[in-house]
Amino acid sequence: MSELLLLLVVSSLASLTTSVADDYTGFVYAGCSQLKYTPGSPYQLNVESLLSSIANAATFSSYANYTSASAVASSPVYGLFQCRGDLSSSDCNSCVRFALSQLSAFCPFTAGAAVQLNGCFLRYGNDSFVGKPDTSVLRKNCGPVAGGGGYNSDVLGMRDAALASLASGFTGGSYRVGAAGSVQAMAQCVGDQSAKQCDECVAAAVAQLKAACPFAVAGDAYLGKCYAKYWSSGVYHSDTNDHGDQVGKTVAIIIGLIVGVALIIVLAAFLRKAGNSGHSHPPAQSDLYMHLVKTKLKWR
């Protein structure tokens, strides 16, 4: 079973404010497996065949899953893609193709990978994950506190009502929208989930939102097979703050460490130039980054 690692959970460490109709190719997170395949191997042919099928299907469908085993039957590759329910066919196709380009950028030669963009989701791997429920939390993010720092019962009451309409399943289907007053909400399950699995996943995402963002006017929660988000007054505020999870802070620490390593490298070069060639050299930045990612940001 391929084990995926969460590479990046937020597109920026800074506070973001975007409209709900934001760029559908906006980055949310990516994950890679620890296992890699050998370039030119039969498994690579299976991966390429599967990703080609996904790219072709995205021209006429908003969801599809495939299994590729033509090159090596003993090591099949499973994969799927899904577009947000309100995207047009052309936007879905563009989103999926951009997600495919991100796979090669973030996860070259990995046995499994996943990319979540604002408008679409793409995943492949050597484990048969298709059709299985998954409520593991991949991202939680909260906006500012209601009332500029105080409790606002009106806003929070509308939030709870909007989220309740998502979890109840009354809106039906894998793509769900809800609203109450000035608060809007959205949820979507991956298309391989049954109605019951979708209801349970969305309910779990809503519970995560309420627990992580008790007084926030906006928030999102991405789980393994669904996500849920809400926002106020037509604007979704994405803010990596104390109400979210700790992954954004971990990424900031990693970046700080990388900068520190860069300074060490410069210092080592200076000392070597001065004749102190006996000092050992620190690991390359990319190697250190991947090591920290693998040890601190495991995607279960």
NORQUI-V820009 format. One line per field, one symbol per residue. ss: DSSP state (~ for helix, > for strand, _ for the rest). burial: 1 if it has 16 or more other C-alpha atoms within 10 Angstrom, else 0. A space follows every 10 residues. Layout:
BEGIN
ss->???
burial->???
END
This chain:
BEGIN
ss->___>>>>>__ _____>>>>_ ______>>>> >>>__>____ _~~~~~~~~~ ~~~~~~~___ __>>>>>>__ ______>>>> >>>_____~~ ~~~~~~~~~~ ~~~~~~___> __>>>>>__> >>>>>_____ ______>>>> >>__>~~~__ __~~~~~~~~ ~~~~~~~___ ____>>>>>> __>>>>>>>_ ____~~~~~~ ~~~~~~~~~~ ~~___>__>> >>>__>>>>> >>__>>>>>_ ______~~~~ ~~~~~~~~~~ ~~~~~~~~~~ ~~~_______ ____~~~~~~ ~~~~~~_>__
burial->0111111111 0100000000 0001111111 1111000000 0111111011 1011101110 0111111111 1000011111 1111100000 1111111111 0110011011 1111111111 1111111011 0011111111 1111110000 0000110111 1111111010 0001111111 0011111111 1111001111 1111111111 0111111111 1111111111 1100111111 1011101100 1001001100 1100100110 0000000000 0000100110 0111011110
END
